[in-house]
Amino acid sequence: MAELTPNPAEDRGAWKSKLGFILAASGSAIGLGNIVFFASNAYQYGGGAFYLPYFIALFVLGIPVMIIEFSIGTMTGKSFPVAMRQLVGKRGEYAAWWTISCALFITMYYITILGWALTMFVGAFGGLLTDPAIAPFTGMDTPTDGPNATVYFFGMIATWAPMLSVAAIWGMTILILWRGTKTIEAAVRIFVPLMWLFMIILIVRGLTLPGGVDGVLYLFTPNMDGIMDVNVWQGAFAQMFFSLSLGLGTMVAYASYLPKDADQINNSMLVSFLNCGFEYIAGVAIFAMLFVYALNPAGTTLSLSFFAIPQGIANFPFGVKAFGAFFFFLLVIAGLTSAVSLVEGMASSLIDKLGISRAKGLTMVMVPGIVGSFAFALPNVIDPTLSGDGTLGLTLLDIVDHWAFRYSLLIGGLFECILIGWILGADKLRAFVNKNSKFNLGPWFNVQIKFVIPIILSLVIAGTLWQDLSGGLYGSTYDMEGYQWLPAALPVFWFLSTVVMSYVLTNRPTQEHAPHNVSNPA
């Protein structure tokens, strides 16, 4: 791909090539959820019945919002909050800082999960996958000796050992980010191709299992009755938004290192297709294996990653340790590329706002981030019967994830579309995109940004909130003696702390930097 021409006088950073940017952006989008949660959603929503709505969501929601986020970055040459302040004023910056604050919470527990995956990767060389039997598991108060993945996982998180893995993941993340786009680009040129290679290995293994092809046929055979279910469409649109890492400012930060004349329609389509293509082949690999061994994938990303899939791998007739190591290493590198983009989105926002060095910006994210990640890894057993999550750390993670991840991306995307579509003006954004694109966006794009996408996101948010409020407070049924206050306190703490952080940062004076974007003379 063509080389990009950055401004040599600008110290903020720039991508050396379009390939580096595409790999980084697609690596950000491809994470733990792409590998396992897509297959879980497809199972829950009727296999092939989920694919058509998901494909439609790609064009109705995914690519248009990706174009918005890439354009915000290249129009301003700034990260999300400062860019929104420049384009739509103070309220835009406030909304952006709120999403960045939410990203901090998400990054904390996301890196904890990666730490667990790294620990399981080490365990794959030991006794983790030596016995495919489903050992009885009656709770953490009376643990069993069976070596299956479920027993291993809960035994692992009830120790302090994962703290070392969490620290290692944070160390790798900061190391990759230390020199900005230069080290990010070097890392993704290795990690992203490895993700595809390891997934292809798992596909070959899944399809060569007896009955594996039947699982793939089930996955791609549409159930027309399922397509008429409104929950299928709600799940598809929500999954699309989560899958592409939209609404958290990460794509804006990456695009801010591009030249101003970058073709954002082309970039958006490349990144979106790479992300969704990876999900489709991951669905083939994972679903074939789960179908062969009659495993139920209708669970969370956590349970599917650490319980069901390892159990399937343990049933392989040969190469159990190798395939187990392949899988957990795949989780680590896929998650690491996403963690890098999350931290970069936050650090670049602080750098642009406060006029500080990259080292100081990374430190300001890393210090609270490590503390939070350690909190989500606390091994104290507070729910020995496993009515919920067992340990204090996993309980904190479960409840915060339910609220922060479930709402922040969708709400952030809703505010983004409303502010850009109505305050900046969809016409202005479309004119900027068309000026540098081989394919022009028509007036239909204005309608999508101003009406269609906000309506869809509002309906998904309202439906999700209705489910939460009508079903009782999330986590309130867990048997946690002395910790029953957590389900009510954690969402309040998350919301108030993010609102306060966004208020404080918005009202800090912005230290101006010279814009780094330049036209590409090529």
N, C-alpha and C positions, 0 to 999 in steps of 0.2 A: 504494500500500500504506500501511497505517497507520503513523503516526509512533510512535516509541518514546519513552518518557519516562525519560531518564537521571537520575541523582542529580546536581544542580548543584554539590554540595559535593565531589564526587569528581573528582580530577584524573587518574585513570587512563585515562579515556576511555570512550565509549559510542557505539554506532551511532545516527545521527539517525533512521534509518528501517529498516524491515524490508527494503525494496528494496535499500538500501545493503549490508546484511549478506548478502543472497542473492547479489547481484552479486559481492561480495568473495569469498565462499566458493566460488561456482561458478567465478570467475576463478582461484582457487587450484587447484581441481581440473582445470580445462582448461589444459593446457600442451602442450609439444612432443609428448609421447607420444600425446595424444588426436588430434592432427592427422594423424600419420603412422604411429605404431606400431600403432594399432588396425587399420588397413588391412593392415599387414604381417602381423600375427597372424592376421587373417581369411584372408589368402591362404595362409599356412603350414598352417592348420588346416582347409582345405577350404571356404573361402567361407562359404556359408550354414550349414554345420555348426558354425561358431563362434558364430553369433548366438544360437541357443537356449540353449546352456550359459552364455553371457555374460549373457543376460536372466535366467536362473535365479540366477546368481551375484549379480545386483543385489539380489534380494530375500532370498537366503539369507545373504549376506555383506555386501554394500555398505551397504544402508540400515540394518541393525541396528548395525553398527560405527559408522556416522555418528551414529546416535542416541546411542550411548555417548559419543562424543567431544564432541558438542554438549552433552550433559547434564553431563559432567564440568566443562565450562567454566561453565555457568550455575549449577550447584549451589554452586560455590565462589567464582565471580567471580575466579578466578586462572588463570594459565597452567599448562601441563601438569605440570611437576615439583612445584610447590607445591600444586597441586590434588590430585595423587596422594598426596602426603605427608599432606594433610588428610583424605583419604578412606580410605586403606589403610595408612598408616604409612611408615616409612623405606624399606622394600624397594620400595614403589611409586614413591617419589621417585628412588631409584637407577635403576630401570628407565626412568623418564621422562627422566632426565638422559642416560642412554645413547642413547636415540633422538634427543634434542636434539643430542648430540655428533655422531651420525651425520649429522644434518641439516646440520651445518656443512660436512662433507666434500661432501655432495651439492650444497649451495648453491655451493660454490667452483667445481666443474666445470660445474654447470648454467649459471652466469653466463658462464663461458668459452665454452660452446656458443652462448649468446645473443650474445656478442661476435662470434663467427664469423658468425652469422646477420646481424648488423648490417653487418658488412663485406661479406657477399654481397649485402645489400640495396643498398649503395652500388655494388657491382660490377654489379648488374643494369642500372644506367643507363649502363654502359660496355660492355666487350667480353665479359662473362660469358656472355651468351645469344645471341651473334651467329651461331653455327654449330651446328646440331643434330647434326653428324656425331660419331660416337664415335671420338675420336682414340686411336691406340694409346698405351698408357701402360705403359712397361716398368720404371718405377721412378724414384726421385728422383735416382739417379745419372746417368740418361740421359733427362731430361725431354723431352717432345715439345712442339711449338709449337701443337698443336691447342687451340682455345679452349673445349673442352667443360667442363662443371661439375666433373668429377673432376680434370682437370688444373688448373683454376683453384683449386679448394679446396686441393689439396696444395701448389700454389705459394704460396697465401696463407698457410697455417699455417707455412710455412718462412720467414716474414719476421716482423719485429717489429711490423708494422702493426696486427695484431689487438689488441695490448696497449692501443691507444687506444680501441678499441671496448669492450674489457672494462672499462676505467676508466669509460667513458661509461655502460655498463649499471649498474655499481655506483653511479655518481652519480645516475642516474635512480631507482634502487631506494631509496636513502637519502632522496632528495628527496620521494618519494611517502610515505615512512614518517615524515618528520620531525615532523609534528604528529599522528601516530597515526591514529585512526579518521577524523578530519576530512579529511586529505589522501588516505588510502586510499580513502574513499568517493567523493571527488571524481574520483580517477583511474579507478576501476572503472566509474563511470557513463559514462565515455567509451570506455575500452578494451574492455569486454565487449561492448557493442553493435557496436563496430567489428569484433571477431572474427567475430561472426555475419554481419555485412554482407559482409565479405571472403570468408567461406566460401561464402555464397550466390552471390557472383560466380563463384567457382571451380566451383560446382555447375552453374550455367548454362553456363559454358564447356565443362565436361566432357560434359554431356548433349547439347550441340549439335555435338559432334565426331562424325564418321561412326563408328558402332560403339560410341559411349559408352554407350548404353542397354544393349547386350549385356553390357558389363562390370558394370553395376548388376544385371542379371538374374542373372549368375553369382554375384555377391556375396550376393544374397538367396535363392538357390536352395539349400536344404539338401541335403547329401549324407549320407544316413542311415547309411552305412557309417562316415563320419567321426565322427558323433555317438557311436558305440560305442567310439571310441578314447579311452583314459584320458588321453592327452597333450592332447587337445582340452579336456577338463574342467580339467585342471591349468592349462593356459594361460589359460583363461577366468577362473578364480578368481584367479590371480595378476594378470592384467591388470586385473580389477575393483579389487583392493586398491591397485595402483599408480595407477590412473586417478583414484580419488577422493581421493588425497593422504592416505590414512589411515595411522596408525601413526607419524607424525612430530610430532605435537603442534600442527600448524598450525590444525586445525579447533577444537581445545580453546581456543587463544589467541583466535581470532575469536569463538567462542561466549562467552568470558568477558566480552565487552563488551556482551552482551545482558542485558535485564532477566530476573530470575529466573523469571518466569512465562511465558517464551517457549514457544511450542508447538513442541517439538523433533521431533515426528513429522512435522509439516507442513514444517518447515524442512529436515529430512533428505531427505524425498521430493522437495521442490522442487530442492534442490541436486543430488541424485543424478540426477534426470530431466533437468535442464539439462545436466549433464556428459555423460550417456550419449546424450542427444539430439544433442549437438554431435558426439560420436564417430560416431554413425550417419550424420549428414549429411556429416561429413568423409570417412567411408568411401565414400560415394557420389561425392563430388567427386574424391578421389584415385584410387579404383579405376577410375572411368570413364576417366580420363586414362591411367593405367598400362596398362589393358586395350587401349586404342586403339593405343598405340605399342609393345605387346608388351614392356613393361618388367617386369623381375622385382622385385617389392616384397619378396621374402623376405629382408630384411636388417635391419639395426639402424635405430634412429631416426636416427642420424647419416648413414648411407649413403642412406637413403630421402630425408631432408631435403635433403642437399647434393649428391647425385649423380643419383638416378633421377628424382625429380620435376622438378628443373630441366632435365634432358634432355628430359622430355616437354613442358615449357613451351616449350623451344627449337624444338620441332617445330610449334608453333601456326602456322596460316596467317597470322595477323595479331596485332598487339598483344603481341608477345613481351616487350618491355621492360616494358610496363605490367603484364602478368600476372606476370612475374617479380618485379617490385617489390611487387605485391600479396601474393604468396606469402611472400616473406621478411619483409615488414612484419608479416604475420599471425603468423609464427613469433616475431618479436621481442615483439609486444604480448602474445601468449598466454603466452610464457615469462616475460615481465616480471611479469604478475599472479601467477604461481606463485612467482617469486623473491621478490616482496614478502611473500607469506604465509610463506615459509620463514624469511626474516630476521625478520619480526615474531614468529614462534613462538619464535625464539631470544632476541631482544631482550626481549620481554615476560617470558620466563622469568627472565632476569638481573635485570630491573627488580623483579619480584616477590620474588625470592630475596634480593637484596642491598640492596634499598631505595634504588636509585640513580635518577638522572634518566633520562628517555628518551634524551637526547643521549649520556649516558655508556653506556647500554645498547647503543645503535646503534653507537657507536664500538668497544665491546668485541667486537662481531660483525664490524664492517667491517674493522678492521685485519688480523686473521688471515685474514678472507675474501678481501680483495684480494690478499694475499701468496699464498694458495693458488690463486686464480684465475689470477694471473700465472704460477705454476708450471705449471698445466695448459695454458698458452698458450706455453710455451717453444718456440722455433722450431728448436732444435738437431736436425739430422738424424742419427738413430742407427740407422735401419733403411732404408738407401737402396733396398733391393730391394723394399720394401713387403711383406715377409712378414708384417708386423704392421701397424704404424700410422705408420711413417715418422719422425715427430718425437718428441722426448723428451716434450713436453707432451701430445700425443695418446696416447702410450703410457701415461703416468701416468694420464690420464683414463680410458682404456679399462680398465685393471686395477682402479683404485679403484672405478669404476662397477660393474664385475662383482661385487665383493664388498660394497661399502657399500650400493648401491641394491638389489642382488639379495636381500640378507638382512635389512637393518635394518628395513624397513617390515613385513615378515612377522613377524619375531621381536618387534618392538615391539608389533604388533597382538595377537600370541599372549599376551604378558605382560599386556597391557591387559585382554583378555577374562578371563584366569584371575584376575587380581587383583580386577577389578570384580565378576566373577561369583561368586567363591568367598570373597574376603576382605570386601569391602564387602557383597556379597549382591545377586544379581540382583533379588530382591524389592524391595529398597530403591530401586534405580535405577528399576525399573518403576513403583513407587508415585509417585516424583517426576515421571516423565514423564507418567503418566496424570492426575496432578493438574492439569496445565496443557494437556492435549491434548483436542481434539475427538474423537479416536479412541483408544480404550484398547488397550494391549498386553495380550494374554492370557498365560496361563502358558507357552505355547509359546515366548515370548521368553526366559524363564529357561533353557529347554532349549537354545535356540540359543546363548546367551551362554556357558553353562557346559560344553556338550558339543559341539554341532554345529560351531560356528566354530573352537574350539581343535583339534578333530580334523582339520578341513579344512586349517587353516593348518599343523598339524604334518605332515600328509601332503605338502603342497606343499613345505615346507622340507626334509623328509627326501628327497623325490624330487629336488629341486634339488641338495642336497648330494651325493647319490649320483652324479648326473651329473657334478658337478665332480670328485669324488674318483676316479671310475672312468675319467674321460677325460683324466687328467693335469693338472698344475697349469696354470691358465689363463695364457696368455702365454709359456709356457716354450718354445714352438716358434718364437718370433719371432727373427729374425736381428739381434741387437742386440749387436755386439761391445763388450765392456766394460760392458754393462748387463744381463747375464743374471741378475743377482741381484734385479732389480726384481720379477719375478713372485712370488718368495717373500717378499721384504722388505716390499712394500707392504701385503698383507693383514695381516701381523703388526703393522706400524706402525699401520694403521687400527684394528685391534681393541684393541691395548694402549693407544693414545692415548685412545680413546673410553672404555675402562674406567677409566683414570686420571682423566679429566676428570669422569666421572660420580661417582667416589668422592670427589674433592676437593670438588665442588660440593654433593653430598649432605651432607657433613660440615661445611659452612659453616653458621653460625647463620642462620636466616631472619629478615629484618627485616620485622616485621609491618606490614601496611597495613590500613586499614579496608576492609571488603568494599564493592565498588562496585555490586553488583547491587541493584536495587529492583524492586518489583512495578509492573507497568504498570497504571495506574488506568483506562486506556481500556477 
